[in-house]
């Protein structure tokens, strides 16, 4: 997965500025994968299904970083 469009600074800023724990987790997932951690390992560490992590990353790549914001997530 190529996540070059997201800088570490952008992701860390989003994590620290969010008050929503689920939103922070989605951004942390992106941060970890962006910095080389395997999506399956991220899923294991956060106790979510691997397809969830992959879906979040795909969503961020296709719709932009703000797609991970809590107000835009339906589930």
PDB file of N, CA, C, O and CB in Angstrom:
ATOM      1  N   UNK A   1       0.840  -1.184   0.000  1.00  0.00           N
ATOM      2  CA  UNK A   1       0.000   0.000   0.000  1.00  0.00           C
ATOM      3  C   UNK A   1       0.878   1.239   0.000  1.00  0.00           C
ATOM      4  O   UNK A   1       1.825   1.348   0.780  1.00  0.00           O
ATOM      5  CB  UNK A   1      -0.952   0.003   1.212  1.00  0.00           C
ATOM      6  N   UNK A   2       0.561   2.137  -0.855  1.00  0.00           N
ATOM      7  CA  UNK A   2       1.323   3.367  -0.939  1.00  0.00           C
ATOM      8  C   UNK A   2       0.553   4.478  -0.234  1.00  0.00           C
ATOM      9  O   UNK A   2      -0.514   4.894  -0.686  1.00  0.00           O
ATOM     10  CB  UNK A   2       1.612   3.740  -2.414  1.00  0.00           C
ATOM     11  N   UNK A   3       1.095   4.939   0.854  1.00  0.00           N
ATOM     12  CA  UNK A   3       0.436   5.973   1.643  1.00  0.00           C
ATOM     13  C   UNK A   3       1.254   7.257   1.654  1.00  0.00           C
ATOM     14  O   UNK A   3       1.212   8.022   2.618  1.00  0.00           O
ATOM     15  CB  UNK A   3       0.203   5.486   3.072  1.00  0.00           C
ATOM     16  N   UNK A   4       1.997   7.489   0.579  1.00  0.00           N
ATOM     17  CA  UNK A   4       2.869   8.661   0.512  1.00  0.00           C
ATOM     18  C   UNK A   4       2.137   9.984   0.682  1.00  0.00           C
ATOM     19  O   UNK A   4       2.747  10.994   1.033  1.00  0.00           O
ATOM     20  CB  UNK A   4       3.593   8.669  -0.791  1.00  0.00           C
ATOM     21  N   UNK A   5       0.833   9.981   0.436  1.00  0.00           N
ATOM     22  CA  UNK A   5       0.092  11.234   0.524  1.00  0.00           C
ATOM     23  C   UNK A   5      -0.078  11.711   1.962  1.00  0.00           C
ATOM     24  O   UNK A   5      -0.431  12.868   2.188  1.00  0.00           O
ATOM     25  CB  UNK A   5      -1.263  11.076  -0.123  1.00  0.00           C
ATOM     26  N   UNK A   6       0.168  10.835   2.942  1.00  0.00           N
ATOM     27  CA  UNK A   6       0.006  11.172   4.347  1.00  0.00           C
ATOM     28  C   UNK A   6       1.369  11.310   4.996  1.00  0.00           C
ATOM     29  O   UNK A   6       2.187  10.393   4.920  1.00  0.00           O
ATOM     30  CB  UNK A   6      -0.837  10.111   5.076  1.00  0.00           C
ATOM     31  N   UNK A   7       1.620  12.420   5.620  1.00  0.00           N
ATOM     32  CA  UNK A   7       2.874  12.577   6.350  1.00  0.00           C
ATOM     33  C   UNK A   7       2.669  12.129   7.792  1.00  0.00           C
ATOM     34  O   UNK A   7       1.553  12.159   8.312  1.00  0.00           O
ATOM     35  CB  UNK A   7       3.375  14.049   6.293  1.00  0.00           C
ATOM     36  N   UNK A   8       3.737  11.723   8.417  1.00  0.00           N
ATOM     37  CA  UNK A   8       3.679  11.336   9.816  1.00  0.00           C
ATOM     38  C   UNK A   8       3.165  12.491  10.659  1.00  0.00           C
ATOM     39  O   UNK A   8       2.388  12.290  11.591  1.00  0.00           O
ATOM     40  CB  UNK A   8       5.056  10.881  10.310  1.00  0.00           C
ATOM     41  N   UNK A   9       3.596  13.691  10.333  1.00  0.00           N
ATOM     42  CA  UNK A   9       3.147  14.872  11.069  1.00  0.00           C
ATOM     43  C   UNK A   9       1.630  15.032  10.984  1.00  0.00           C
ATOM     44  O   UNK A   9       0.977  15.307  11.991  1.00  0.00           O
ATOM     45  CB  UNK A   9       3.840  16.130  10.532  1.00  0.00           C
ATOM     46  N   UNK A  10       1.069  14.862   9.783  1.00  0.00           N
ATOM     47  CA  UNK A  10      -0.386  14.986   9.606  1.00  0.00           C
ATOM     48  C   UNK A  10      -1.138  13.978  10.472  1.00  0.00           C
ATOM     49  O   UNK A  10      -2.139  14.309  11.107  1.00  0.00           O
ATOM     50  CB  UNK A  10      -0.765  14.790   8.128  1.00  0.00           C
ATOM     51  N   UNK A  11      -0.648  12.773  10.484  1.00  0.00           N
ATOM     52  CA  UNK A  11      -1.328  11.715  11.236  1.00  0.00           C
ATOM     53  C   UNK A  11      -1.205  11.950  12.737  1.00  0.00           C
ATOM     54  O   UNK A  11      -2.191  11.828  13.465  1.00  0.00           O
ATOM     55  CB  UNK A  11      -0.752  10.337  10.869  1.00  0.00           C
ATOM     56  N   UNK A  12      -0.026  12.280  13.198  1.00  0.00           N
ATOM     57  CA  UNK A  12       0.181  12.530  14.634  1.00  0.00           C
ATOM     58  C   UNK A  12      -0.644  13.729  15.084  1.00  0.00           C
ATOM     59  O   UNK A  12      -1.207  13.720  16.178  1.00  0.00           O
ATOM     60  CB  UNK A  12       1.683  12.768  14.942  1.00  0.00           C
ATOM     61  N   UNK A  13      -0.718  14.752  14.251  1.00  0.00           N
ATOM     62  CA  UNK A  13      -1.530  15.925  14.578  1.00  0.00           C
ATOM     63  C   UNK A  13      -2.999  15.532  14.708  1.00  0.00           C
ATOM     64  O   UNK A  13      -3.685  15.983  15.625  1.00  0.00           O
ATOM     65  CB  UNK A  13      -1.361  17.021  13.505  1.00  0.00           C
ATOM     66  N   UNK A  14      -3.481  14.697  13.797  1.00  0.00           N
ATOM     67  CA  UNK A  14      -4.876  14.253  13.851  1.00  0.00           C
ATOM     68  C   UNK A  14      -5.137  13.425  15.106  1.00  0.00           C
ATOM     69  O   UNK A  14      -6.185  13.564  15.738  1.00  0.00           O
ATOM     70  CB  UNK A  14      -5.228  13.436  12.598  1.00  0.00           C
ATOM     71  N   UNK A  15      -4.196  12.572  15.463  1.00  0.00           N
ATOM     72  CA  UNK A  15      -4.356  11.750  16.666  1.00  0.00           C
ATOM     73  C   UNK A  15      -4.445  12.638  17.906  1.00  0.00           C
ATOM     74  O   UNK A  15      -5.322  12.449  18.749  1.00  0.00           O
ATOM     75  CB  UNK A  15      -3.183  10.751  16.805  1.00  0.00           C
ATOM     76  N   UNK A  16      -3.554  13.585  18.011  1.00  0.00           N
ATOM     77  CA  UNK A  16      -3.509  14.407  19.217  1.00  0.00           C
ATOM     78  C   UNK A  16      -4.632  15.436  19.295  1.00  0.00           C
ATOM     79  O   UNK A  16      -4.978  15.895  20.384  1.00  0.00           O
ATOM     80  CB  UNK A  16      -2.191  15.107  19.295  1.00  0.00           C
ATOM     81  N   UNK A  17      -5.195  15.798  18.159  1.00  0.00           N
ATOM     82  CA  UNK A  17      -6.247  16.821  18.184  1.00  0.00           C
ATOM     83  C   UNK A  17      -7.655  16.238  18.338  1.00  0.00           C
ATOM     84  O   UNK A  17      -8.608  16.976  18.587  1.00  0.00           O
ATOM     85  CB  UNK A  17      -6.184  17.643  16.919  1.00  0.00           C
ATOM     86  N   UNK A  18      -7.784  14.941  18.194  1.00  0.00           N
ATOM     87  CA  UNK A  18      -9.102  14.325  18.289  1.00  0.00           C
ATOM     88  C   UNK A  18      -9.448  13.975  19.730  1.00  0.00           C
ATOM     89  O   UNK A  18      -8.598  13.509  20.489  1.00  0.00           O
ATOM     90  CB  UNK A  18      -9.166  13.075  17.420  1.00  0.00           C
ATOM     91  N   UNK A  19     -10.694  14.205  20.094  1.00  0.00           N
ATOM     92  CA  UNK A  19     -11.186  13.823  21.416  1.00  0.00           C
ATOM     93  C   UNK A  19     -11.911  12.475  21.368  1.00  0.00           C
ATOM     94  O   UNK A  19     -12.255  11.912  22.407  1.00  0.00           O
ATOM     95  CB  UNK A  19     -12.123  14.906  21.967  1.00  0.00           C
ATOM     96  N   UNK A  20     -12.136  11.971  20.174  1.00  0.00           N
ATOM     97  CA  UNK A  20     -12.864  10.730  19.980  1.00  0.00           C
ATOM     98  C   UNK A  20     -11.879   9.560  19.957  1.00  0.00           C
ATOM     99  O   UNK A  20     -10.998   9.507  19.098  1.00  0.00           O
ATOM    100  CB  UNK A  20     -13.695  10.778  18.674  1.00  0.00           C
ATOM    101  N   UNK A  21     -12.024   8.629  20.890  1.00  0.00           N
ATOM    102  CA  UNK A  21     -11.083   7.509  21.019  1.00  0.00           C
ATOM    103  C   UNK A  21     -11.084   6.608  19.790  1.00  0.00           C
ATOM    104  O   UNK A  21     -10.025   6.132  19.380  1.00  0.00           O
ATOM    105  CB  UNK A  21     -11.418   6.686  22.253  1.00  0.00           C
ATOM    106  N   UNK A  22     -12.246   6.365  19.194  1.00  0.00           N
ATOM    107  CA  UNK A  22     -12.301   5.530  18.000  1.00  0.00           C
ATOM    108  C   UNK A  22     -11.614   6.202  16.816  1.00  0.00           C
ATOM    109  O   UNK A  22     -10.937   5.548  16.023  1.00  0.00           O
ATOM    110  CB  UNK A  22     -13.749   5.208  17.650  1.00  0.00           C
ATOM    111  N   UNK A  23     -11.794   7.496  16.709  1.00  0.00           N
ATOM    112  CA  UNK A  23     -11.134   8.252  15.646  1.00  0.00           C
ATOM    113  C   UNK A  23      -9.611   8.203  15.841  1.00  0.00           C
ATOM    114  O   UNK A  23      -8.861   8.025  14.881  1.00  0.00           O
ATOM    115  CB  UNK A  23     -11.638   9.725  15.627  1.00  0.00           C
ATOM    116  N   UNK A  24      -9.173   8.361  17.082  1.00  0.00           N
ATOM    117  CA  UNK A  24      -7.743   8.265  17.371  1.00  0.00           C
ATOM    118  C   UNK A  24      -7.203   6.900  16.969  1.00  0.00           C
ATOM    119  O   UNK A  24      -6.111   6.802  16.410  1.00  0.00           O
ATOM    120  CB  UNK A  24      -7.476   8.524  18.860  1.00  0.00           C
ATOM    121  N   UNK A  25      -7.962   5.846  17.251  1.00  0.00           N
ATOM    122  CA  UNK A  25      -7.534   4.498  16.909  1.00  0.00           C
ATOM    123  C   UNK A  25      -7.407   4.337  15.392  1.00  0.00           C
ATOM    124  O   UNK A  25      -6.442   3.739  14.916  1.00  0.00           O
ATOM    125  CB  UNK A  25      -8.520   3.466  17.476  1.00  0.00           C
ATOM    126  N   UNK A  26      -8.367   4.862  14.631  1.00  0.00           N
ATOM    127  CA  UNK A  26      -8.284   4.770  13.170  1.00  0.00           C
ATOM    128  C   UNK A  26      -7.042   5.489  12.649  1.00  0.00           C
ATOM    129  O   UNK A  26      -6.369   4.992  11.747  1.00  0.00           O
ATOM    130  CB  UNK A  26      -9.548   5.362  12.520  1.00  0.00           C
ATOM    131  N   UNK A  27      -6.743   6.636  13.205  1.00  0.00           N
ATOM    132  CA  UNK A  27      -5.560   7.380  12.781  1.00  0.00           C
ATOM    133  C   UNK A  27      -4.278   6.669  13.216  1.00  0.00           C
ATOM    134  O   UNK A  27      -3.286   6.672  12.486  1.00  0.00           O
ATOM    135  CB  UNK A  27      -5.593   8.804  13.351  1.00  0.00           C
ATOM    136  N   UNK A  28      -4.298   6.064  14.395  1.00  0.00           N
ATOM    137  CA  UNK A  28      -3.134   5.307  14.851  1.00  0.00           C
ATOM    138  C   UNK A  28      -2.894   4.111  13.935  1.00  0.00           C
ATOM    139  O   UNK A  28      -1.747   3.795  13.618  1.00  0.00           O
ATOM    140  CB  UNK A  28      -3.325   4.839  16.309  1.00  0.00           C
ATOM    141  N   UNK A  29      -3.959   3.448  13.512  1.00  0.00           N
ATOM    142  CA  UNK A  29      -3.831   2.329  12.573  1.00  0.00           C
ATOM    143  C   UNK A  29      -3.126   2.796  11.306  1.00  0.00           C
ATOM    144  O   UNK A  29      -2.192   2.148  10.831  1.00  0.00           O
ATOM    145  CB  UNK A  29      -5.222   1.733  12.231  1.00  0.00           C
ATOM    146  N   UNK A  30      -3.571   3.906  10.769  1.00  0.00           N
ATOM    147  CA  UNK A  30      -2.973   4.464   9.559  1.00  0.00           C
ATOM    148  C   UNK A  30      -1.509   4.828   9.805  1.00  0.00           C
ATOM    149  O   UNK A  30      -0.651   4.537   8.970  1.00  0.00           O
ATOM    150  CB  UNK A  30      -3.761   5.703   9.087  1.00  0.00           C
ATOM    151  N   UNK A  31      -1.220   5.452  10.928  1.00  0.00           N
ATOM    152  CA  UNK A  31       0.142   5.840  11.276  1.00  0.00           C
ATOM    153  C   UNK A  31       1.066   4.628  11.309  1.00  0.00           C
ATOM    154  O   UNK A  31       2.155   4.653  10.737  1.00  0.00           O
ATOM    155  CB  UNK A  31       0.162   6.555  12.626  1.00  0.00           C
ATOM    156  N   UNK A  32       0.626   3.572  11.980  1.00  0.00           N
ATOM    157  CA  UNK A  32       1.474   2.389  12.123  1.00  0.00           C
ATOM    158  C   UNK A  32       1.736   1.716  10.785  1.00  0.00           C
ATOM    159  O   UNK A  32       2.867   1.323  10.498  1.00  0.00           O
ATOM    160  CB  UNK A  32       0.836   1.398  13.080  1.00  0.00           C
ATOM    161  N   UNK A  33       0.709   1.581   9.972  1.00  0.00           N
ATOM    162  CA  UNK A  33       0.889   0.964   8.656  1.00  0.00           C
ATOM    163  C   UNK A  33       1.755   1.863   7.776  1.00  0.00           C
ATOM    164  O   UNK A  33       2.608   1.375   7.034  1.00  0.00           O
ATOM    165  CB  UNK A  33      -0.482   0.699   7.979  1.00  0.00           C
ATOM    166  N   UNK A  34       1.538   3.162   7.858  1.00  0.00           N
ATOM    167  CA  UNK A  34       2.313   4.117   7.078  1.00  0.00           C
ATOM    168  C   UNK A  34       3.787   4.055   7.432  1.00  0.00           C
ATOM    169  O   UNK A  34       4.646   4.355   6.604  1.00  0.00           O
ATOM    170  CB  UNK A  34       1.788   5.523   7.292  1.00  0.00           C
ATOM    171  N   UNK A  35       4.074   3.667   8.661  1.00  0.00           N
ATOM    172  CA  UNK A  35       5.457   3.572   9.124  1.00  0.00           C
ATOM    173  C   UNK A  35       5.999   2.145   9.089  1.00  0.00           C
ATOM    174  O   UNK A  35       6.983   1.833   9.759  1.00  0.00           O
ATOM    175  CB  UNK A  35       5.562   4.116  10.526  1.00  0.00           C
ATOM    176  N   UNK A  36       5.354   1.285   8.310  1.00  0.00           N
ATOM    177  CA  UNK A  36       5.929  -0.017   8.006  1.00  0.00           C
ATOM    178  C   UNK A  36       5.391  -1.221   8.745  1.00  0.00           C
ATOM    179  O   UNK A  36       5.808  -2.341   8.451  1.00  0.00           O
ATOM    180  CB  UNK A  36       7.320   0.046   8.244  1.00  0.00           C
ATOM    181  N   UNK A  37       4.486  -1.045   9.687  1.00  0.00           N
ATOM    182  CA  UNK A  37       3.950  -2.197  10.401  1.00  0.00           C
ATOM    183  C   UNK A  37       2.923  -2.912   9.526  1.00  0.00           C
ATOM    184  O   UNK A  37       2.137  -2.271   8.829  1.00  0.00           O
ATOM    185  CB  UNK A  37       3.317  -1.764  11.746  1.00  0.00           C
ATOM    186  N   UNK A  38       2.933  -4.204   9.566  1.00  0.00           N
ATOM    187  CA  UNK A  38       2.010  -5.023   8.788  1.00  0.00           C
ATOM    188  C   UNK A  38       0.575  -4.795   9.256  1.00  0.00           C
ATOM    189  O   UNK A  38       0.321  -4.790  10.461  1.00  0.00           O
ATOM    190  CB  UNK A  38       2.382  -6.515   8.900  1.00  0.00           C
ATOM    191  N   UNK A  39      -0.386  -4.601   8.314  1.00  0.00           N
ATOM    192  CA  UNK A  39      -1.782  -4.388   8.718  1.00  0.00           C
ATOM    193  C   UNK A  39      -2.340  -5.513   9.601  1.00  0.00           C
ATOM    194  O   UNK A  39      -3.158  -5.259  10.484  1.00  0.00           O
ATOM    195  CB  UNK A  39      -2.647  -4.246   7.485  1.00  0.00           C
ATOM    196  N   UNK A  40      -1.904  -6.737   9.367  1.00  0.00           N
ATOM    197  CA  UNK A  40      -2.375  -7.852  10.193  1.00  0.00           C
ATOM    198  C   UNK A  40      -1.899  -7.692  11.641  1.00  0.00           C
ATOM    199  O   UNK A  40      -2.639  -8.001  12.575  1.00  0.00           O
ATOM    200  CB  UNK A  40      -1.883  -9.199   9.614  1.00  0.00           C
ATOM    201  N   UNK A  41      -0.668  -7.212  11.827  1.00  0.00           N
ATOM    202  CA  UNK A  41      -0.137  -6.984  13.173  1.00  0.00           C
ATOM    203  C   UNK A  41      -0.868  -5.823  13.847  1.00  0.00           C
ATOM    204  O   UNK A  41      -1.160  -5.881  15.042  1.00  0.00           O
ATOM    205  CB  UNK A  41       1.381  -6.700  13.117  1.00  0.00           C
ATOM    206  N   UNK A  42      -1.162  -4.771  13.082  1.00  0.00           N
ATOM    207  CA  UNK A  42      -1.924  -3.638  13.626  1.00  0.00           C
ATOM    208  C   UNK A  42      -3.293  -4.124  14.086  1.00  0.00           C
ATOM    209  O   UNK A  42      -3.749  -3.769  15.173  1.00  0.00           O
ATOM    210  CB  UNK A  42      -2.073  -2.503  12.567  1.00  0.00           C
ATOM    211  N   UNK A  43      -3.943  -4.928  13.265  1.00  0.00           N
ATOM    212  CA  UNK A  43      -5.262  -5.461  13.614  1.00  0.00           C
ATOM    213  C   UNK A  43      -5.189  -6.278  14.902  1.00  0.00           C
ATOM    214  O   UNK A  43      -6.043  -6.143  15.779  1.00  0.00           O
ATOM    215  CB  UNK A  43      -5.817  -6.327  12.466  1.00  0.00           C
ATOM    216  N   UNK A  44      -4.184  -7.108  15.009  1.00  0.00           N
ATOM    217  CA  UNK A  44      -4.013  -7.921  16.217  1.00  0.00           C
ATOM    218  C   UNK A  44      -3.798  -7.037  17.451  1.00  0.00           C
ATOM    219  O   UNK A  44      -4.401  -7.265  18.500  1.00  0.00           O
ATOM    220  CB  UNK A  44      -2.826  -8.889  16.045  1.00  0.00           C
ATOM    221  N   UNK A  45      -2.937  -6.036  17.313  1.00  0.00           N
ATOM    222  CA  UNK A  45      -2.617  -5.158  18.438  1.00  0.00           C
ATOM    223  C   UNK A  45      -3.818  -4.341  18.911  1.00  0.00           C
ATOM    224  O   UNK A  45      -3.927  -4.023  20.095  1.00  0.00           O
ATOM    225  CB  UNK A  45      -1.491  -4.226  18.054  1.00  0.00           C
ATOM    226  N   UNK A  46      -4.724  -3.998  17.984  1.00  0.00           N
ATOM    227  CA  UNK A  46      -5.888  -3.184  18.328  1.00  0.00           C
ATOM    228  C   UNK A  46      -7.159  -4.017  18.487  1.00  0.00           C
ATOM    229  O   UNK A  46      -8.247  -3.472  18.671  1.00  0.00           O
ATOM    230  CB  UNK A  46      -6.104  -2.123  17.270  1.00  0.00           C
ATOM    231  N   UNK A  47      -7.016  -5.329  18.415  1.00  0.00           N
ATOM    232  CA  UNK A  47      -8.141  -6.264  18.584  1.00  0.00           C
ATOM    233  C   UNK A  47      -9.279  -5.971  17.610  1.00  0.00           C
ATOM    234  O   UNK A  47     -10.451  -5.938  17.987  1.00  0.00           O
ATOM    235  CB  UNK A  47      -8.665  -6.203  20.019  1.00  0.00           C
ATOM    236  N   UNK A  48      -8.906  -5.761  16.355  1.00  0.00           N
ATOM    237  CA  UNK A  48      -9.895  -5.605  15.290  1.00  0.00           C
ATOM    238  C   UNK A  48      -9.541  -6.586  14.182  1.00  0.00           C
ATOM    239  O   UNK A  48      -8.435  -7.126  14.151  1.00  0.00           O
ATOM    240  CB  UNK A  48      -9.938  -4.127  14.752  1.00  0.00           C
ATOM    241  N   UNK A  49     -10.466  -6.811  13.289  1.00  0.00           N
ATOM    242  CA  UNK A  49     -10.227  -7.720  12.181  1.00  0.00           C
ATOM    243  C   UNK A  49      -9.300  -7.057  11.169  1.00  0.00           C
ATOM    244  O   UNK A  49      -9.348  -5.843  10.972  1.00  0.00           O
ATOM    245  CB  UNK A  49     -11.558  -8.135  11.515  1.00  0.00           C
ATOM    246  N   UNK A  50      -8.472  -7.849  10.543  1.00  0.00           N
ATOM    247  CA  UNK A  50      -7.523  -7.334   9.549  1.00  0.00           C
ATOM    248  C   UNK A  50      -8.247  -6.594   8.419  1.00  0.00           C
ATOM    249  O   UNK A  50      -7.741  -5.596   7.906  1.00  0.00           O
ATOM    250  CB  UNK A  50      -6.681  -8.486   8.969  1.00  0.00           C
ATOM    251  N   UNK A  51      -9.422  -7.082   8.036  1.00  0.00           N
ATOM    252  CA  UNK A  51     -10.170  -6.405   6.962  1.00  0.00           C
ATOM    253  C   UNK A  51     -10.595  -5.000   7.385  1.00  0.00           C
ATOM    254  O   UNK A  51     -10.755  -4.118   6.541  1.00  0.00           O
ATOM    255  CB  UNK A  51     -11.410  -7.231   6.568  1.00  0.00           C
ATOM    256  N   UNK A  52     -10.778  -4.791   8.686  1.00  0.00           N
ATOM    257  CA  UNK A  52     -11.135  -3.462   9.186  1.00  0.00           C
ATOM    258  C   UNK A  52      -9.982  -2.486   8.965  1.00  0.00           C
ATOM    259  O   UNK A  52     -10.192  -1.367   8.497  1.00  0.00           O
ATOM    260  CB  UNK A  52     -11.506  -3.525  10.684  1.00  0.00           C
ATOM    261  N   UNK A  53      -8.783  -2.905   9.298  1.00  0.00           N
ATOM    262  CA  UNK A  53      -7.607  -2.051   9.097  1.00  0.00           C
ATOM    263  C   UNK A  53      -7.416  -1.777   7.610  1.00  0.00           C
ATOM    264  O   UNK A  53      -7.191  -0.634   7.211  1.00  0.00           O
ATOM    265  CB  UNK A  53      -6.333  -2.712   9.694  1.00  0.00           C
ATOM    266  N   UNK A  54      -7.505  -2.812   6.798  1.00  0.00           N
ATOM    267  CA  UNK A  54      -7.342  -2.637   5.358  1.00  0.00           C
ATOM    268  C   UNK A  54      -8.415  -1.719   4.776  1.00  0.00           C
ATOM    269  O   UNK A  54      -8.128  -0.912   3.891  1.00  0.00           O
ATOM    270  CB  UNK A  54      -7.380  -3.990   4.657  1.00  0.00           C
ATOM    271  N   UNK A  55      -9.639  -1.838   5.264  1.00  0.00           N
ATOM    272  CA  UNK A  55     -10.728  -0.980   4.785  1.00  0.00           C
ATOM    273  C   UNK A  55     -10.460   0.482   5.153  1.00  0.00           C
ATOM    274  O   UNK A  55     -10.691   1.382   4.345  1.00  0.00           O
ATOM    275  CB  UNK A  55     -12.085  -1.442   5.376  1.00  0.00           C
ATOM    276  N   UNK A  56      -9.974   0.713   6.367  1.00  0.00           N
ATOM    277  CA  UNK A  56      -9.669   2.083   6.797  1.00  0.00           C
ATOM    278  C   UNK A  56      -8.573   2.700   5.942  1.00  0.00           C
ATOM    279  O   UNK A  56      -8.658   3.868   5.562  1.00  0.00           O
ATOM    280  CB  UNK A  56      -9.250   2.100   8.268  1.00  0.00           C
ATOM    281  N   UNK A  57      -7.561   1.928   5.646  1.00  0.00           N
ATOM    282  CA  UNK A  57      -6.462   2.429   4.837  1.00  0.00           C
ATOM    283  C   UNK A  57      -6.937   2.716   3.418  1.00  0.00           C
ATOM    284  O   UNK A  57      -6.604   3.749   2.837  1.00  0.00           O
ATOM    285  CB  UNK A  57      -5.301   1.425   4.823  1.00  0.00           C
ATOM    286  N   UNK A  58      -7.710   1.799   2.873  1.00  0.00           N
ATOM    287  CA  UNK A  58      -8.256   2.009   1.529  1.00  0.00           C
ATOM    288  C   UNK A  58      -9.154   3.249   1.505  1.00  0.00           C
ATOM    289  O   UNK A  58      -9.101   4.044   0.566  1.00  0.00           O
ATOM    290  CB  UNK A  58      -9.049   0.762   1.063  1.00  0.00           C
ATOM    291  N   UNK A  59      -9.960   3.403   2.523  1.00  0.00           N
ATOM    292  CA  UNK A  59     -10.856   4.555   2.621  1.00  0.00           C
ATOM    293  C   UNK A  59     -10.057   5.851   2.686  1.00  0.00           C
ATOM    294  O   UNK A  59     -10.405   6.824   2.017  1.00  0.00           O
ATOM    295  CB  UNK A  59     -11.767   4.429   3.854  1.00  0.00           C
ATOM    296  N   UNK A  60      -9.002   5.878   3.472  1.00  0.00           N
ATOM    297  CA  UNK A  60      -8.173   7.079   3.574  1.00  0.00           C
ATOM    298  C   UNK A  60      -7.487   7.380   2.244  1.00  0.00           C
ATOM    299  O   UNK A  60      -7.387   8.541   1.845  1.00  0.00           O
ATOM    300  CB  UNK A  60      -7.123   6.915   4.686  1.00  0.00           C
ATOM    301  N   UNK A  61      -7.014   6.339   1.556  1.00  0.00           N
ATOM    302  CA  UNK A  61      -6.357   6.537   0.267  1.00  0.00           C
ATOM    303  C   UNK A  61      -7.330   7.066  -0.779  1.00  0.00           C
ATOM    304  O   UNK A  61      -6.984   7.946  -1.566  1.00  0.00           O
ATOM    305  CB  UNK A  61      -5.733   5.232  -0.215  1.00  0.00           C
ATOM    306  N   UNK A  62      -8.551   6.528  -0.787  1.00  0.00           N
ATOM    307  CA  UNK A  62      -9.527   6.886  -1.814  1.00  0.00           C
ATOM    308  C   UNK A  62     -10.269   8.186  -1.537  1.00  0.00           C
ATOM    309  O   UNK A  62     -10.569   8.943  -2.461  1.00  0.00           O
ATOM    310  CB  UNK A  62     -10.516   5.784  -1.962  1.00  0.00           C
ATOM    311  N   UNK A  63     -10.564   8.442  -0.276  1.00  0.00           N
ATOM    312  CA  UNK A  63     -11.424   9.571   0.079  1.00  0.00           C
ATOM    313  C   UNK A  63     -10.688  10.691   0.796  1.00  0.00           C
ATOM    314  O   UNK A  63     -11.250  11.762   1.025  1.00  0.00           O
ATOM    315  CB  UNK A  63     -12.550   9.095   0.940  1.00  0.00           C
ATOM    316  N   UNK A  64      -9.437  10.447   1.148  1.00  0.00           N
ATOM    317  CA  UNK A  64      -8.669  11.448   1.865  1.00  0.00           C
ATOM    318  C   UNK A  64      -8.612  11.153   3.351  1.00  0.00           C
ATOM    319  O   UNK A  64      -9.394  10.370   3.891  1.00  0.00           O
ATOM    320  CB  UNK A  64      -9.255  12.816   1.634  1.00  0.00           C
ATOM    321  N   UNK A  65      -7.681  11.794   3.975  1.00  0.00           N
ATOM    322  CA  UNK A  65      -7.398  11.578   5.388  1.00  0.00           C
ATOM    323  C   UNK A  65      -8.610  11.830   6.276  1.00  0.00           C
ATOM    324  O   UNK A  65      -8.810  11.125   7.265  1.00  0.00           O
ATOM    325  CB  UNK A  65      -6.262  12.465   5.823  1.00  0.00           C
ATOM    326  N   UNK A  66      -9.415  12.818   5.934  1.00  0.00           N
ATOM    327  CA  UNK A  66     -10.564  13.167   6.768  1.00  0.00           C
ATOM    328  C   UNK A  66     -11.645  12.084   6.758  1.00  0.00           C
ATOM    329  O   UNK A  66     -12.561  12.131   7.578  1.00  0.00           O
ATOM    330  CB  UNK A  66     -11.156  14.482   6.303  1.00  0.00           C
ATOM    331  N   UNK A  67     -11.558  11.129   5.864  1.00  0.00           N
ATOM    332  CA  UNK A  67     -12.530  10.039   5.826  1.00  0.00           C
ATOM    333  C   UNK A  67     -12.498   9.202   7.102  1.00  0.00           C
ATOM    334  O   UNK A  67     -13.445   8.466   7.379  1.00  0.00           O
ATOM    335  CB  UNK A  67     -12.272   9.150   4.621  1.00  0.00           C
ATOM    336  N   UNK A  68     -11.432   9.304   7.872  1.00  0.00           N
ATOM    337  CA  UNK A  68     -11.323   8.562   9.122  1.00  0.00           C
ATOM    338  C   UNK A  68     -11.920   9.298  10.320  1.00  0.00           C
ATOM    339  O   UNK A  68     -11.937   8.772  11.433  1.00  0.00           O
ATOM    340  CB  UNK A  68      -9.885   8.254   9.395  1.00  0.00           C
ATOM    341  N   UNK A  69     -12.398  10.488  10.090  1.00  0.00           N
ATOM    342  CA  UNK A  69     -12.981  11.266  11.181  1.00  0.00           C
ATOM    343  C   UNK A  69     -14.283  10.644  11.665  1.00  0.00           C
ATOM    344  O   UNK A  69     -15.051  10.100  10.872  1.00  0.00           O
ATOM    345  CB  UNK A  69     -13.223  12.707  10.738  1.00  0.00           C
ATOM    346  N   UNK A  70     -14.523  10.724  12.946  1.00  0.00           N
ATOM    347  CA  UNK A  70     -15.667  10.062  13.581  1.00  0.00           C
ATOM    348  C   UNK A  70     -16.996  10.515  12.984  1.00  0.00           C
ATOM    349  O   UNK A  70     -17.910   9.703  12.842  1.00  0.00           O
ATOM    350  CB  UNK A  70     -15.661  10.333  15.080  1.00  0.00           C
ATOM    351  N   UNK A  71     -17.120  11.766  12.638  1.00  0.00           N
ATOM    352  CA  UNK A  71     -18.391  12.292  12.118  1.00  0.00           C
ATOM    353  C   UNK A  71     -18.758  11.667  10.778  1.00  0.00           C
ATOM    354  O   UNK A  71     -19.922  11.701  10.379  1.00  0.00           O
ATOM    355  CB  UNK A  71     -18.315  13.808  11.972  1.00  0.00           C
ATOM    356  N   UNK A  72     -17.775  11.095  10.077  1.00  0.00           N
ATOM    357  CA  UNK A  72     -18.043  10.532   8.770  1.00  0.00           C
ATOM    358  C   UNK A  72     -18.207   9.017   8.786  1.00  0.00           C
ATOM    359  O   UNK A  72     -18.573   8.419   7.774  1.00  0.00           O
ATOM    360  CB  UNK A  72     -16.946  10.904   7.836  1.00  0.00           C
ATOM    361  N   UNK A  73     -17.938   8.398   9.926  1.00  0.00           N
ATOM    362  CA  UNK A  73     -18.021   6.944  10.043  1.00  0.00           C
ATOM    363  C   UNK A  73     -19.433   6.572  10.490  1.00  0.00           C
ATOM    364  O   UNK A  73     -19.959   7.125  11.456  1.00  0.00           O
ATOM    365  CB  UNK A  73     -16.952   6.394  11.046  1.00  0.00           C
ATOM    366  N   UNK A  74     -20.030   5.636   9.777  1.00  0.00           N
ATOM    367  CA  UNK A  74     -21.425   5.282  10.087  1.00  0.00           C
ATOM    368  C   UNK A  74     -21.527   4.169  11.124  1.00  0.00           C
ATOM    369  O   UNK A  74     -22.550   4.059  11.800  1.00  0.00           O
ATOM    370  CB  UNK A  74     -22.149   4.858   8.819  1.00  0.00           C
ATOM    371  N   UNK A  75     -20.487   3.335  11.268  1.00  0.00           N
ATOM    372  CA  UNK A  75     -20.613   2.208  12.202  1.00  0.00           C
ATOM    373  C   UNK A  75     -19.925   2.444  13.476  1.00  0.00           C
ATOM    374  O   UNK A  75     -19.945   1.585  14.357  1.00  0.00           O
ATOM    375  CB  UNK A  75     -20.093   0.973  11.609  1.00  0.00           C
TER     376      UNK A  75
END
